Amino acid sequence: MLPLIGKISDKKLILKDYTLDSGHLRGLAKVMQMRALPIKAVLFDNCGVDDTELAILLEGISALDGIESFVYKNNVFGQ
């Protein structure tokens, strides 16, 4: 989990070409739900996140106040 925290800069979590699994996302979502991270913007670009993992991530993000931007691209989409 700590490497993900290190990707936060200027209240932006930017992950590009950073492979994540569901364990990473569950941990990140839990920290977000505790409102322990000052995040205003999120970028996930080519991180291998699928639909189920995106749902986990969105649960965490929904607990944060003040999200201004969420970008999710070049990941895995199912039907």
Gaussian input, Z-matrix of N, CA and C with variables (Angstrom, degrees):
# hf/3-21g

backbone

0 1
 N
 C     1     B1
 C     2     B2     1     A1
 N     3     B3     2     A2     1     D1
 C     4     B4     3     A3     2     D2
 C     5     B5     4     A4     3     D3
 N     6     B6     5     A5     4     D4
 C     7     B7     6     A6     5     D5
 C     8     B8     7     A7     6     D6
 N     9     B9     8     A8     7     D7
 C    10    B10     9     A9     8     D8
 C    11    B11    10    A10     9     D9
 N    12    B12    11    A11    10    D10
 C    13    B13    12    A12    11    D11
 C    14    B14    13    A13    12    D12
 N    15    B15    14    A14    13    D13
 C    16    B16    15    A15    14    D14
 C    17    B17    16    A16    15    D15
 N    18    B18    17    A17    16    D16
 C    19    B19    18    A18    17    D17
 C    20    B20    19    A19    18    D18
 N    21    B21    20    A20    19    D19
 C    22    B22    21    A21    20    D20
 C    23    B23    22    A22    21    D21
 N    24    B24    23    A23    22    D22
 C    25    B25    24    A24    23    D23
 C    26    B26    25    A25    24    D24
 N    27    B27    26    A26    25    D25
 C    28    B28    27    A27    26    D26
 C    29    B29    28    A28    27    D27
 N    30    B30    29    A29    28    D28
 C    31    B31    30    A30    29    D29
 C    32    B32    31    A31    30    D30
 N    33    B33    32    A32    31    D31
 C    34    B34    33    A33    32    D32
 C    35    B35    34    A34    33    D33
 N    36    B36    35    A35    34    D34
 C    37    B37    36    A36    35    D35
 C    38    B38    37    A37    36    D36
 N    39    B39    38    A38    37    D37
 C    40    B40    39    A39    38    D38
 C    41    B41    40    A40    39    D39
 N    42    B42    41    A41    40    D40
 C    43    B43    42    A42    41    D41
 C    44    B44    43    A43    42    D42
 N    45    B45    44    A44    43    D43
 C    46    B46    45    A45    44    D44
 C    47    B47    46    A46    45    D45
 N    48    B48    47    A47    46    D46
 C    49    B49    48    A48    47    D47
 C    50    B50    49    A49    48    D48
 N    51    B51    50    A50    49    D49
 C    52    B52    51    A51    50    D50
 C    53    B53    52    A52    51    D51
 N    54    B54    53    A53    52    D52
 C    55    B55    54    A54    53    D53
 C    56    B56    55    A55    54    D54
 N    57    B57    56    A56    55    D55
 C    58    B58    57    A57    56    D56
 C    59    B59    58    A58    57    D57
 N    60    B60    59    A59    58    D58
 C    61    B61    60    A60    59    D59
 C    62    B62    61    A61    60    D60
 N    63    B63    62    A62    61    D61
 C    64    B64    63    A63    62    D62
 C    65    B65    64    A64    63    D63
 N    66    B66    65    A65    64    D64
 C    67    B67    66    A66    65    D65
 C    68    B68    67    A67    66    D66
 N    69    B69    68    A68    67    D67
 C    70    B70    69    A69    68    D68
 C    71    B71    70    A70    69    D69
 N    72    B72    71    A71    70    D70
 C    73    B73    72    A72    71    D71
 C    74    B74    73    A73    72    D72
 N    75    B75    74    A74    73    D73
 C    76    B76    75    A75    74    D74
 C    77    B77    76    A76    75    D75
 N    78    B78    77    A77    76    D76
 C    79    B79    78    A78    77    D77
 C    80    B80    79    A79    78    D78
 N    81    B81    80    A80    79    D79
 C    82    B82    81    A81    80    D80
 C    83    B83    82    A82    81    D81
 N    84    B84    83    A83    82    D82
 C    85    B85    84    A84    83    D83
 C    86    B86    85    A85    84    D84
 N    87    B87    86    A86    85    D85
 C    88    B88    87    A87    86    D86
 C    89    B89    88    A88    87    D87
 N    90    B90    89    A89    88    D88
 C    91    B91    90    A90    89    D89
 C    92    B92    91    A91    90    D90
 N    93    B93    92    A92    91    D91
 C    94    B94    93    A93    92    D92
 C    95    B95    94    A94    93    D93
 N    96    B96    95    A95    94    D94
 C    97    B97    96    A96    95    D95
 C    98    B98    97    A97    96    D96
 N    99    B99    98    A98    97    D97
 C   100   B100    99    A99    98    D98
 C   101   B101   100   A100    99    D99
 N   102   B102   101   A101   100   D100
 C   103   B103   102   A102   101   D101
 C   104   B104   103   A103   102   D102
 N   105   B105   104   A104   103   D103
 C   106   B106   105   A105   104   D104
 C   107   B107   106   A106   105   D105
 N   108   B108   107   A107   106   D106
 C   109   B109   108   A108   107   D107
 C   110   B110   109   A109   108   D108
 N   111   B111   110   A110   109   D109
 C   112   B112   111   A111   110   D110
 C   113   B113   112   A112   111   D111
 N   114   B114   113   A113   112   D112
 C   115   B115   114   A114   113   D113
 C   116   B116   115   A115   114   D114
 N   117   B117   116   A116   115   D115
 C   118   B118   117   A117   116   D116
 C   119   B119   118   A118   117   D117
 N   120   B120   119   A119   118   D118
 C   121   B121   120   A120   119   D119
 C   122   B122   121   A121   120   D120
 N   123   B123   122   A122   121   D121
 C   124   B124   123   A123   122   D122
 C   125   B125   124   A124   123   D123
 N   126   B126   125   A125   124   D124
 C   127   B127   126   A126   125   D125
 C   128   B128   127   A127   126   D126
 N   129   B129   128   A128   127   D127
 C   130   B130   129   A129   128   D128
 C   131   B131   130   A130   129   D129
 N   132   B132   131   A131   130   D130
 C   133   B133   132   A132   131   D131
 C   134   B134   133   A133   132   D132
 N   135   B135   134   A134   133   D133
 C   136   B136   135   A135   134   D134
 C   137   B137   136   A136   135   D135
 N   138   B138   137   A137   136   D136
 C   139   B139   138   A138   137   D137
 C   140   B140   139   A139   138   D138
 N   141   B141   140   A140   139   D139
 C   142   B142   141   A141   140   D140
 C   143   B143   142   A142   141   D141
 N   144   B144   143   A143   142   D142
 C   145   B145   144   A144   143   D143
 C   146   B146   145   A145   144   D144
 N   147   B147   146   A146   145   D145
 C   148   B148   147   A147   146   D146
 C   149   B149   148   A148   147   D147
 N   150   B150   149   A149   148   D148
 C   151   B151   150   A150   149   D149
 C   152   B152   151   A151   150   D150
 N   153   B153   152   A152   151   D151
 C   154   B154   153   A153   152   D152
 C   155   B155   154   A154   153   D153
 N   156   B156   155   A155   154   D154
 C   157   B157   156   A156   155   D155
 C   158   B158   157   A157   156   D156
 N   159   B159   158   A158   157   D157
 C   160   B160   159   A159   158   D158
 C   161   B161   160   A160   159   D159
 N   162   B162   161   A161   160   D160
 C   163   B163   162   A162   161   D161
 C   164   B164   163   A163   162   D162
 N   165   B165   164   A164   163   D163
 C   166   B166   165   A165   164   D164
 C   167   B167   166   A166   165   D165
 N   168   B168   167   A167   166   D166
 C   169   B169   168   A168   167   D167
 C   170   B170   169   A169   168   D168
 N   171   B171   170   A170   169   D169
 C   172   B172   171   A171   170   D170
 C   173   B173   172   A172   171   D171
 N   174   B174   173   A173   172   D172
 C   175   B175   174   A174   173   D173
 C   176   B176   175   A175   174   D174
 N   177   B177   176   A176   175   D175
 C   178   B178   177   A177   176   D176
 C   179   B179   178   A178   177   D177
 N   180   B180   179   A179   178   D178
 C   181   B181   180   A180   179   D179
 C   182   B182   181   A181   180   D180
 N   183   B183   182   A182   181   D181
 C   184   B184   183   A183   182   D182
 C   185   B185   184   A184   183   D183
 N   186   B186   185   A185   184   D184
 C   187   B187   186   A186   185   D185
 C   188   B188   187   A187   186   D186
 N   189   B189   188   A188   187   D187
 C   190   B190   189   A189   188   D188
 C   191   B191   190   A190   189   D189
 N   192   B192   191   A191   190   D190
 C   193   B193   192   A192   191   D191
 C   194   B194   193   A193   192   D192
 N   195   B195   194   A194   193   D193
 C   196   B196   195   A195   194   D194
 C   197   B197   196   A196   195   D195
 N   198   B198   197   A197   196   D196
 C   199   B199   198   A198   197   D197
 C   200   B200   199   A199   198   D198
 N   201   B201   200   A200   199   D199
 C   202   B202   201   A201   200   D200
 C   203   B203   202   A202   201   D201
 N   204   B204   203   A203   202   D202
 C   205   B205   204   A204   203   D203
 C   206   B206   205   A205   204   D204
 N   207   B207   206   A206   205   D205
 C   208   B208   207   A207   206   D206
 C   209   B209   208   A208   207   D207
 N   210   B210   209   A209   208   D208
 C   211   B211   210   A210   209   D209
 C   212   B212   211   A211   210   D210
 N   213   B213   212   A212   211   D211
 C   214   B214   213   A213   212   D212
 C   215   B215   214   A214   213   D213
 N   216   B216   215   A215   214   D214
 C   217   B217   216   A216   215   D215
 C   218   B218   217   A217   216   D216
 N   219   B219   218   A218   217   D217
 C   220   B220   219   A219   218   D218
 C   221   B221   220   A220   219   D219
 N   222   B222   221   A221   220   D220
 C   223   B223   222   A222   221   D221
 C   224   B224   223   A223   222   D222
 N   225   B225   224   A224   223   D223
 C   226   B226   225   A225   224   D224
 C   227   B227   226   A226   225   D225
 N   228   B228   227   A227   226   D226
 C   229   B229   228   A228   227   D227
 C   230   B230   229   A229   228   D228
 N   231   B231   230   A230   229   D229
 C   232   B232   231   A231   230   D230
 C   233   B233   232   A232   231   D231
 N   234   B234   233   A233   232   D232
 C   235   B235   234   A234   233   D233
 C   236   B236   235   A235   234   D234

   B1=1.4470
   B2=1.5241
   B3=1.2996
   B4=1.4586
   B5=1.5218
   B6=1.3425
   B7=1.4678
   B8=1.5309
   B9=1.3302
   B10=1.4732
   B11=1.5198
   B12=1.3072
   B13=1.4598
   B14=1.5272
   B15=1.3176
   B16=1.4526
   B17=1.5178
   B18=1.3330
   B19=1.4657
   B20=1.5224
   B21=1.3208
   B22=1.4644
   B23=1.5208
   B24=1.3154
   B25=1.4595
   B26=1.5190
   B27=1.3074
   B28=1.4725
   B29=1.5313
   B30=1.3492
   B31=1.4631
   B32=1.5259
   B33=1.3474
   B34=1.4620
   B35=1.5250
   B36=1.3314
   B37=1.4583
   B38=1.5222
   B39=1.3166
   B40=1.4594
   B41=1.5293
   B42=1.3287
   B43=1.4570
   B44=1.5198
   B45=1.3037
   B46=1.4589
   B47=1.5225
   B48=1.3360
   B49=1.4680
   B50=1.5306
   B51=1.3165
   B52=1.4615
   B53=1.5302
   B54=1.3157
   B55=1.4590
   B56=1.5235
   B57=1.3282
   B58=1.4601
   B59=1.5238
   B60=1.3307
   B61=1.4589
   B62=1.5221
   B63=1.3083
   B64=1.4622
   B65=1.5293
   B66=1.3232
   B67=1.4674
   B68=1.5181
   B69=1.3326
   B70=1.4655
   B71=1.5296
   B72=1.3320
   B73=1.4621
   B74=1.5193
   B75=1.3310
   B76=1.4745
   B77=1.5265
   B78=1.3270
   B79=1.4637
   B80=1.5197
   B81=1.3227
   B82=1.4619
   B83=1.5224
   B84=1.3266
   B85=1.4641
   B86=1.5242
   B87=1.3215
   B88=1.4753
   B89=1.5266
   B90=1.3294
   B91=1.4643
   B92=1.5306
   B93=1.3288
   B94=1.4660
   B95=1.5197
   B96=1.3323
   B97=1.4596
   B98=1.5285
   B99=1.3168
   B100=1.4673
   B101=1.5317
   B102=1.3311
   B103=1.4717
   B104=1.5206
   B105=1.3310
   B106=1.4651
   B107=1.5245
   B108=1.3310
   B109=1.4619
   B110=1.5238
   B111=1.3096
   B112=1.4703
   B113=1.5353
   B114=1.3290
   B115=1.4665
   B116=1.5278
   B117=1.3239
   B118=1.4613
   B119=1.5197
   B120=1.3403
   B121=1.4544
   B122=1.5234
   B123=1.3384
   B124=1.4575
   B125=1.5256
   B126=1.3296
   B127=1.4682
   B128=1.5189
   B129=1.3222
   B130=1.4578
   B131=1.5218
   B132=1.3168
   B133=1.4591
   B134=1.5232
   B135=1.3308
   B136=1.4560
   B137=1.5327
   B138=1.3283
   B139=1.4673
   B140=1.5239
   B141=1.3383
   B142=1.4596
   B143=1.5159
   B144=1.3200
   B145=1.4657
   B146=1.5301
   B147=1.3460
   B148=1.4668
   B149=1.5293
   B150=1.3343
   B151=1.4654
   B152=1.5312
   B153=1.3212
   B154=1.4629
   B155=1.5282
   B156=1.3102
   B157=1.4684
   B158=1.5252
   B159=1.3285
   B160=1.4640
   B161=1.5255
   B162=1.3286
   B163=1.4628
   B164=1.5256
   B165=1.3256
   B166=1.4704
   B167=1.5196
   B168=1.3119
   B169=1.4659
   B170=1.5283
   B171=1.3173
   B172=1.4663
   B173=1.5312
   B174=1.3273
   B175=1.4650
   B176=1.5243
   B177=1.3156
   B178=1.4642
   B179=1.5118
   B180=1.3144
   B181=1.4663
   B182=1.5281
   B183=1.3259
   B184=1.4673
   B185=1.5311
   B186=1.3255
   B187=1.4626
   B188=1.5223
   B189=1.3268
   B190=1.4636
   B191=1.5250
   B192=1.3002
   B193=1.4622
   B194=1.5235
   B195=1.3025
   B196=1.4551
   B197=1.5089
   B198=1.3453
   B199=1.4633
   B200=1.5283
   B201=1.3096
   B202=1.4607
   B203=1.5251
   B204=1.3420
   B205=1.4564
   B206=1.5205
   B207=1.3366
   B208=1.4590
   B209=1.5198
   B210=1.3256
   B211=1.4596
   B212=1.5245
   B213=1.3247
   B214=1.4602
   B215=1.5238
   B216=1.3223
   B217=1.4600
   B218=1.5188
   B219=1.3298
   B220=1.4638
   B221=1.5241
   B222=1.3305
   B223=1.4453
   B224=1.5203
   B225=1.3200
   B226=1.4525
   B227=1.5312
   B228=1.3226
   B229=1.4600
   B230=1.5268
   B231=1.2997
   B232=1.4620
   B233=1.5148
   B234=1.3385
   B235=1.4566
   B236=1.5004
   A1=111.30
   A2=118.09
   A3=120.53
   A4=114.17
   A5=120.50
   A6=118.33
   A7=112.81
   A8=117.53
   A9=119.98
   A10=111.38
   A11=117.49
   A12=121.45
   A13=109.96
   A14=116.52
   A15=121.35
   A16=113.47
   A17=116.80
   A18=121.09
   A19=112.11
   A20=117.44
   A21=121.24
   A22=108.49
   A23=114.79
   A24=120.95
   A25=108.35
   A26=116.42
   A27=121.41
   A28=111.19
   A29=116.27
   A30=124.80
   A31=112.95
   A32=116.70
   A33=121.91
   A34=108.85
   A35=115.89
   A36=122.00
   A37=106.86
   A38=116.59
   A39=121.45
   A40=108.80
   A41=115.10
   A42=121.50
   A43=108.79
   A44=116.20
   A45=122.58
   A46=108.02
   A47=115.33
   A48=121.31
   A49=111.35
   A50=116.05
   A51=123.55
   A52=106.92
   A53=117.42
   A54=121.74
   A55=111.07
   A56=114.89
   A57=122.14
   A58=109.63
   A59=116.40
   A60=119.96
   A61=108.52
   A62=116.60
   A63=119.73
   A64=112.04
   A65=118.40
   A66=120.87
   A67=111.81
   A68=116.39
   A69=120.14
   A70=110.16
   A71=115.91
   A72=120.23
   A73=112.45
   A74=117.09
   A75=118.89
   A76=110.17
   A77=116.99
   A78=120.60
   A79=111.80
   A80=115.98
   A81=120.47
   A82=110.87
   A83=117.03
   A84=121.17
   A85=110.91
   A86=117.05
   A87=120.36
   A88=110.88
   A89=116.71
   A90=120.38
   A91=110.11
   A92=116.54
   A93=119.84
   A94=110.83
   A95=117.05
   A96=120.98
   A97=111.84
   A98=116.53
   A99=120.48
   A100=110.60
   A101=115.24
   A102=122.80
   A103=111.50
   A104=114.70
   A105=120.83
   A106=112.67
   A107=116.78
   A108=120.56
   A109=111.25
   A110=117.31
   A111=120.40
   A112=110.01
   A113=117.22
   A114=121.35
   A115=110.17
   A116=115.70
   A117=121.30
   A118=112.28
   A119=117.35
   A120=121.29
   A121=109.85
   A122=115.52
   A123=121.85
   A124=108.74
   A125=116.43
   A126=122.58
   A127=108.52
   A128=116.74
   A129=123.78
   A130=106.80
   A131=117.05
   A132=122.42
   A133=108.81
   A134=115.51
   A135=122.01
   A136=112.29
   A137=115.28
   A138=120.85
   A139=112.45
   A140=117.21
   A141=120.83
   A142=113.96
   A143=117.38
   A144=122.50
   A145=108.88
   A146=116.42
   A147=119.69
   A148=110.34
   A149=115.92
   A150=121.26
   A151=112.81
   A152=116.58
   A153=121.31
   A154=110.31
   A155=116.15
   A156=120.84
   A157=110.82
   A158=117.06
   A159=120.40
   A160=110.25
   A161=117.18
   A162=120.62
   A163=111.02
   A164=117.03
   A165=121.46
   A166=109.84
   A167=115.73
   A168=121.57
   A169=111.33
   A170=116.97
   A171=120.34
   A172=112.46
   A173=116.81
   A174=119.36
   A175=110.55
   A176=116.46
   A177=120.08
   A178=111.98
   A179=116.36
   A180=120.74
   A181=110.83
   A182=117.15
   A183=119.86
   A184=112.11
   A185=117.68
   A186=121.10
   A187=112.66
   A188=116.84
   A189=120.31
   A190=111.28
   A191=115.51
   A192=121.16
   A193=108.42
   A194=116.67
   A195=119.69
   A196=116.70
   A197=118.75
   A198=119.00
   A199=108.21
   A200=115.42
   A201=121.00
   A202=112.11
   A203=116.91
   A204=119.85
   A205=110.19
   A206=115.45
   A207=122.07
   A208=107.15
   A209=116.95
   A210=122.17
   A211=108.31
   A212=115.58
   A213=123.30
   A214=106.76
   A215=117.13
   A216=118.76
   A217=111.19
   A218=114.57
   A219=122.74
   A220=112.84
   A221=116.81
   A222=121.52
   A223=108.84
   A224=119.58
   A225=123.56
   A226=109.53
   A227=116.57
   A228=120.68
   A229=109.21
   A230=116.05
   A231=120.92
   A232=109.12
   A233=115.82
   A234=119.03
   A235=109.85
   D1=-38.50
   D2=-176.67
   D3=-56.73
   D4=-38.14
   D5=177.54
   D6=-59.91
   D7=-33.34
   D8=177.64
   D9=-67.07
   D10=-39.51
   D11=178.83
   D12=-61.37
   D13=-35.51
   D14=178.87
   D15=-68.17
   D16=-12.88
   D17=178.91
   D18=-87.57
   D19=0.94
   D20=177.47
   D21=-90.07
   D22=123.56
   D23=178.68
   D24=-140.76
   D25=131.00
   D26=179.62
   D27=53.43
   D28=41.63
   D29=179.24
   D30=63.46
   D31=25.17
   D32=178.58
   D33=-124.14
   D34=128.36
   D35=173.79
   D36=-97.86
   D37=108.52
   D38=-175.84
   D39=-117.53
   D40=114.66
   D41=178.86
   D42=-124.41
   D43=111.88
   D44=179.42
   D45=-126.39
   D46=126.40
   D47=-177.67
   D48=55.18
   D49=40.67
   D50=-178.07
   D51=-120.04
   D52=101.54
   D53=-174.60
   D54=-68.30
   D55=128.49
   D56=-179.41
   D57=-121.34
   D58=151.58
   D59=171.63
   D60=-118.82
   D61=176.88
   D62=-175.58
   D63=-63.48
   D64=-29.00
   D65=176.93
   D66=-64.70
   D67=-42.91
   D68=175.87
   D69=-58.41
   D70=-46.64
   D71=-175.35
   D72=-69.94
   D73=-35.78
   D74=176.33
   D75=-64.04
   D76=-42.94
   D77=178.22
   D78=-63.49
   D79=-44.59
   D80=178.93
   D81=-62.94
   D82=-44.07
   D83=179.20
   D84=-61.78
   D85=-40.47
   D86=179.88
   D87=-63.25
   D88=-43.19
   D89=178.59
   D90=-65.23
   D91=-38.32
   D92=177.41
   D93=-64.38
   D94=-41.77
   D95=-179.85
   D96=-64.24
   D97=-27.99
   D98=176.75
   D99=-82.11
   D100=-2.70
   D101=-179.39
   D102=56.26
   D103=38.35
   D104=-178.43
   D105=-90.18
   D106=-4.32
   D107=-178.43
   D108=-118.64
   D109=131.25
   D110=177.56
   D111=-86.69
   D112=80.67
   D113=-176.30
   D114=-112.32
   D115=131.75
   D116=175.26
   D117=-114.86
   D118=-20.19
   D119=-178.95
   D120=-142.23
   D121=145.63
   D122=-178.44
   D123=-134.77
   D124=133.57
   D125=174.26
   D126=-130.44
   D127=121.97
   D128=172.62
   D129=-119.81
   D130=107.18
   D131=-177.84
   D132=-125.01
   D133=113.73
   D134=177.86
   D135=59.37
   D136=52.96
   D137=-179.26
   D138=-108.10
   D139=3.17
   D140=178.93
   D141=73.10
   D142=20.27
   D143=-178.30
   D144=-79.58
   D145=126.55
   D146=178.50
   D147=-98.10
   D148=-176.85
   D149=-176.24
   D150=-58.34
   D151=-45.04
   D152=-178.44
   D153=-64.40
   D154=-42.96
   D155=179.54
   D156=-68.23
   D157=-35.28
   D158=176.06
   D159=-61.96
   D160=-39.60
   D161=177.89
   D162=-60.88
   D163=-41.31
   D164=177.17
   D165=-60.95
   D166=-46.55
   D167=-179.77
   D168=-61.77
   D169=-44.00
   D170=-178.28
   D171=-65.45
   D172=-31.41
   D173=175.35
   D174=-61.93
   D175=-41.74
   D176=177.77
   D177=-67.58
   D178=-45.21
   D179=-178.14
   D180=-63.63
   D181=-35.25
   D182=-178.49
   D183=-63.83
   D184=-20.66
   D185=179.50
   D186=-82.76
   D187=-14.42
   D188=-178.01
   D189=-83.11
   D190=145.77
   D191=173.94
   D192=-96.57
   D193=139.80
   D194=170.85
   D195=86.47
   D196=17.01
   D197=175.81
   D198=-66.39
   D199=124.91
   D200=-178.08
   D201=-104.63
   D202=-24.13
   D203=-175.51
   D204=-150.77
   D205=136.38
   D206=174.50
   D207=-137.42
   D208=117.14
   D209=179.74
   D210=-121.05
   D211=126.69
   D212=-177.96
   D213=-133.30
   D214=106.68
   D215=-177.47
   D216=-142.96
   D217=158.33
   D218=178.37
   D219=55.96
   D220=37.12
   D221=176.53
   D222=-110.04
   D223=-161.57
   D224=-173.84
   D225=-105.42
   D226=123.43
   D227=176.27
   D228=-116.21
   D229=134.01
   D230=173.54
   D231=-94.92
   D232=-172.77
   D233=179.48
   D234=-71.98

